[in-house]
């Protein structure tokens, strides 16, 4: 059992990891063109960068964060990058009322949401 635990199991795990991560990449940026996306925490960091990437792909974007002035700048940049449309709402997703308002605004902008 010692040989199995020390060599064989890690080797099989390594082979499976290599097989899984070397698979064919099926994602194409065109898949998000014209799609409707809500990005939370989009005033800085990862959320902001996600908004820019989605904009570059031509998505309709609704971004949220707490800082309105920063969101306005991100919306302008998204439109410059090619977003089909870009809107924002300032507030905290910790507040369930705000989260419901975001969904209502998305429905008002885009119609029925498919989750």
Short mmCIF file of the C-alpha atoms (twelve columns), coordinates in Angstrom:
data_MODEL
# 
_entry.id   MODEL 
# 
loop_
_atom_site.group_PDB 
_atom_site.id 
_atom_site.type_symbol 
_atom_site.label_atom_id 
_atom_site.label_alt_id 
_atom_site.label_comp_id 
_atom_site.label_asym_id 
_atom_site.label_seq_id 
_atom_site.Cartn_x 
_atom_site.Cartn_y 
_atom_site.Cartn_z 
_atom_site.pdbx_PDB_model_num 
ATOM 1   C CA . UNK A 1   0.000   0.000  0.000   1 
ATOM 2   C CA . UNK A 2   2.952   2.349  0.562   1 
ATOM 3   C CA . UNK A 3   3.971   2.279  -3.109  1 
ATOM 4   C CA . UNK A 4   0.372   2.881  -4.155  1 
ATOM 5   C CA . UNK A 5   -0.033  5.892  -1.870  1 
ATOM 6   C CA . UNK A 6   3.362   7.458  -2.567  1 
ATOM 7   C CA . UNK A 7   3.735   6.989  -6.327  1 
ATOM 8   C CA . UNK A 8   0.790   5.524  -8.201  1 
ATOM 9   C CA . UNK A 9   -2.047  7.733  -6.874  1 
ATOM 10  C CA . UNK A 10  -0.142  11.035 -7.391  1 
ATOM 11  C CA . UNK A 11  0.945   9.853  -10.858 1 
ATOM 12  C CA . UNK A 12  -2.641  9.027  -11.857 1 
ATOM 13  C CA . UNK A 13  -3.753  12.405 -10.486 1 
ATOM 14  C CA . UNK A 14  -1.082  14.176 -12.545 1 
ATOM 15  C CA . UNK A 15  -2.067  12.319 -15.714 1 
ATOM 16  C CA . UNK A 16  -5.751  13.147 -15.170 1 
ATOM 17  C CA . UNK A 17  -4.946  16.827 -14.515 1 
ATOM 18  C CA . UNK A 18  -2.850  17.052 -17.692 1 
ATOM 19  C CA . UNK A 19  -5.601  15.384 -19.711 1 
ATOM 20  C CA . UNK A 20  -8.314  17.660 -18.282 1 
ATOM 21  C CA . UNK A 21  -6.412  20.936 -18.752 1 
ATOM 22  C CA . UNK A 22  -5.065  20.121 -22.206 1 
ATOM 23  C CA . UNK A 23  -8.551  19.708 -23.672 1 
ATOM 24  C CA . UNK A 24  -9.835  21.677 -26.630 1 
ATOM 25  C CA . UNK A 25  -10.864 25.259 -25.810 1 
ATOM 26  C CA . UNK A 26  -14.481 25.765 -26.895 1 
ATOM 27  C CA . UNK A 27  -14.911 29.377 -25.781 1 
ATOM 28  C CA . UNK A 28  -15.186 32.015 -28.477 1 
ATOM 29  C CA . UNK A 29  -15.589 35.730 -27.646 1 
ATOM 30  C CA . UNK A 30  -18.382 35.989 -30.229 1 
ATOM 31  C CA . UNK A 31  -20.497 33.820 -27.915 1 
ATOM 32  C CA . UNK A 32  -21.010 36.863 -25.659 1 
ATOM 33  C CA . UNK A 33  -21.752 39.379 -28.395 1 
ATOM 34  C CA . UNK A 34  -25.183 40.868 -27.768 1 
ATOM 35  C CA . UNK A 35  -25.665 38.927 -24.513 1 
ATOM 36  C CA . UNK A 36  -26.962 40.654 -21.376 1 
ATOM 37  C CA . UNK A 37  -24.631 40.581 -18.371 1 
ATOM 38  C CA . UNK A 38  -24.792 41.989 -14.831 1 
ATOM 39  C CA . UNK A 39  -21.384 42.586 -13.244 1 
ATOM 40  C CA . UNK A 40  -21.273 43.342 -9.526  1 
ATOM 41  C CA . UNK A 41  -18.351 45.089 -7.866  1 
ATOM 42  C CA . UNK A 42  -17.428 46.675 -11.191 1 
ATOM 43  C CA . UNK A 43  -15.892 49.933 -9.980  1 
ATOM 44  C CA . UNK A 44  -12.416 48.439 -9.419  1 
ATOM 45  C CA . UNK A 45  -10.408 45.255 -9.618  1 
ATOM 46  C CA . UNK A 46  -11.678 42.040 -11.142 1 
ATOM 47  C CA . UNK A 47  -15.236 43.324 -11.585 1 
ATOM 48  C CA . UNK A 48  -14.014 46.362 -13.519 1 
ATOM 49  C CA . UNK A 49  -11.793 44.234 -15.746 1 
ATOM 50  C CA . UNK A 50  -14.638 41.776 -16.379 1 
ATOM 51  C CA . UNK A 51  -16.820 44.673 -17.500 1 
ATOM 52  C CA . UNK A 52  -14.101 45.793 -19.932 1 
ATOM 53  C CA . UNK A 53  -13.664 42.302 -21.362 1 
ATOM 54  C CA . UNK A 54  -17.414 41.877 -21.808 1 
ATOM 55  C CA . UNK A 55  -17.593 45.310 -23.434 1 
ATOM 56  C CA . UNK A 56  -14.853 44.349 -25.860 1 
ATOM 57  C CA . UNK A 57  -16.949 41.298 -26.800 1 
ATOM 58  C CA . UNK A 58  -19.984 43.473 -27.529 1 
ATOM 59  C CA . UNK A 59  -22.199 42.534 -24.589 1 
ATOM 60  C CA . UNK A 60  -24.973 44.597 -23.031 1 
ATOM 61  C CA . UNK A 61  -23.685 45.383 -19.551 1 
ATOM 62  C CA . UNK A 62  -25.298 46.493 -16.296 1 
ATOM 63  C CA . UNK A 63  -22.649 47.186 -13.664 1 
ATOM 64  C CA . UNK A 64  -23.058 47.735 -9.939  1 
ATOM 65  C CA . UNK A 65  -20.829 48.951 -7.119  1 
ATOM 66  C CA . UNK A 66  -20.991 51.454 -4.282  1 
ATOM 67  C CA . UNK A 67  -19.117 54.341 -5.920  1 
ATOM 68  C CA . UNK A 68  -21.241 56.195 -8.487  1 
ATOM 69  C CA . UNK A 69  -18.470 58.451 -9.809  1 
ATOM 70  C CA . UNK A 70  -16.259 55.446 -10.530 1 
ATOM 71  C CA . UNK A 71  -19.145 53.542 -12.172 1 
ATOM 72  C CA . UNK A 72  -19.769 56.460 -14.527 1 
ATOM 73  C CA . UNK A 73  -16.147 56.270 -15.715 1 
ATOM 74  C CA . UNK A 74  -16.360 52.498 -16.178 1 
ATOM 75  C CA . UNK A 75  -19.570 52.847 -18.243 1 
ATOM 76  C CA . UNK A 76  -17.896 55.435 -20.501 1 
ATOM 77  C CA . UNK A 77  -14.882 53.159 -20.985 1 
ATOM 78  C CA . UNK A 78  -17.131 50.159 -21.705 1 
ATOM 79  C CA . UNK A 79  -18.912 52.083 -24.441 1 
ATOM 80  C CA . UNK A 80  -15.543 53.133 -25.899 1 
ATOM 81  C CA . UNK A 81  -14.474 49.473 -25.959 1 
ATOM 82  C CA . UNK A 82  -17.545 48.418 -27.922 1 
ATOM 83  C CA . UNK A 83  -20.230 47.425 -25.443 1 
ATOM 84  C CA . UNK A 84  -23.620 47.085 -27.117 1 
ATOM 85  C CA . UNK A 85  -24.953 49.106 -24.168 1 
ATOM 86  C CA . UNK A 86  -23.755 49.956 -20.678 1 
ATOM 87  C CA . UNK A 87  -25.667 51.102 -17.594 1 
ATOM 88  C CA . UNK A 88  -24.932 51.263 -13.905 1 
ATOM 89  C CA . UNK A 89  -26.590 51.259 -10.491 1 
ATOM 90  C CA . UNK A 90  -24.765 52.345 -7.368  1 
ATOM 91  C CA . UNK A 91  -25.393 50.481 -4.155  1 
ATOM 92  C CA . UNK A 92  -24.389 47.452 -2.135  1 
ATOM 93  C CA . UNK A 93  -25.357 43.902 -3.004  1 
ATOM 94  C CA . UNK A 94  -25.397 43.225 0.738   1 
ATOM 95  C CA . UNK A 95  -28.812 44.934 0.699   1 
ATOM 96  C CA . UNK A 96  -31.389 42.489 -0.669  1 
ATOM 97  C CA . UNK A 97  -33.634 45.392 -1.657  1 
ATOM 98  C CA . UNK A 98  -30.855 46.754 -3.858  1 
ATOM 99  C CA . UNK A 99  -30.276 43.333 -5.395  1 
ATOM 100 C CA . UNK A 100 -33.983 43.126 -6.287  1 
ATOM 101 C CA . UNK A 101 -33.803 46.636 -7.758  1 
ATOM 102 C CA . UNK A 102 -30.876 45.563 -9.963  1 
ATOM 103 C CA . UNK A 103 -32.928 42.669 -11.326 1 
ATOM 104 C CA . UNK A 104 -35.882 44.995 -11.935 1 
ATOM 105 C CA . UNK A 105 -33.663 47.457 -13.799 1 
ATOM 106 C CA . UNK A 106 -32.194 44.650 -15.897 1 
ATOM 107 C CA . UNK A 107 -35.700 43.493 -16.789 1 
ATOM 108 C CA . UNK A 108 -36.674 47.072 -17.665 1 
ATOM 109 C CA . UNK A 109 -33.602 47.422 -19.893 1 
ATOM 110 C CA . UNK A 110 -33.601 44.006 -21.526 1 
ATOM 111 C CA . UNK A 111 -36.981 42.375 -20.943 1 
ATOM 112 C CA . UNK A 112 -37.375 38.923 -19.404 1 
ATOM 113 C CA . UNK A 113 -34.221 37.540 -17.818 1 
ATOM 114 C CA . UNK A 114 -33.159 33.965 -18.454 1 
ATOM 115 C CA . UNK A 115 -31.046 32.665 -15.604 1 
# 
